[in-house]
Amino acid sequence: MPNRCAPFGSNFPKRNARRFATGAARLFAVAAEHQCAGRLDDAILDYTLALSLYPNMGEAYNNLSDRLRGTGRPDAAVACYRRAIALRPRNS
């Protein structure tokens, strides 16, 4: 399983970090809309895409864990929730 915590490697240019964070925030917002509309599979996809762009978004891991649990994937949900706790221990 690939390490999603460092998808770009140590040579990833820092100037691109803001662009990826902005894209991740947009995907997070779209995922939240899917979630509110009951489109859980679409929400899972967009939370996952957001995390591929910005893997330190604890809120996305938290929301993704809830959606995974709701769709019968408890092992994946626990893994995401643990990552959310590691990234944002005060928000847990």
Long-range contacts (C-beta under 8 A, 24 or more apart in sequence): 4-51, 4-52, 4-55, 5-55, 5-56, 6-55, 7-52, 7-55, 20-53, 20-54, 21-53, 21-54, 23-50, 23-53, 23-54, 24-50, 24-51, 24-53, 24-54, 24-57, 24-60, 25-50, 25-54, 27-53, 28-57, 28-59, 28-60, 28-63, 31-60, 31-63, 32-63, 35-63, 35-67, 40-67, 40-70, 40-71, 41-71, 43-67, 44-68, 44-71, 56-87, 57-87, 58-83, 58-84, 58-87, 58-88, 58-91, 59-84, 59-88, 59-91, 61-87, 62-88, 62-91, 62-92
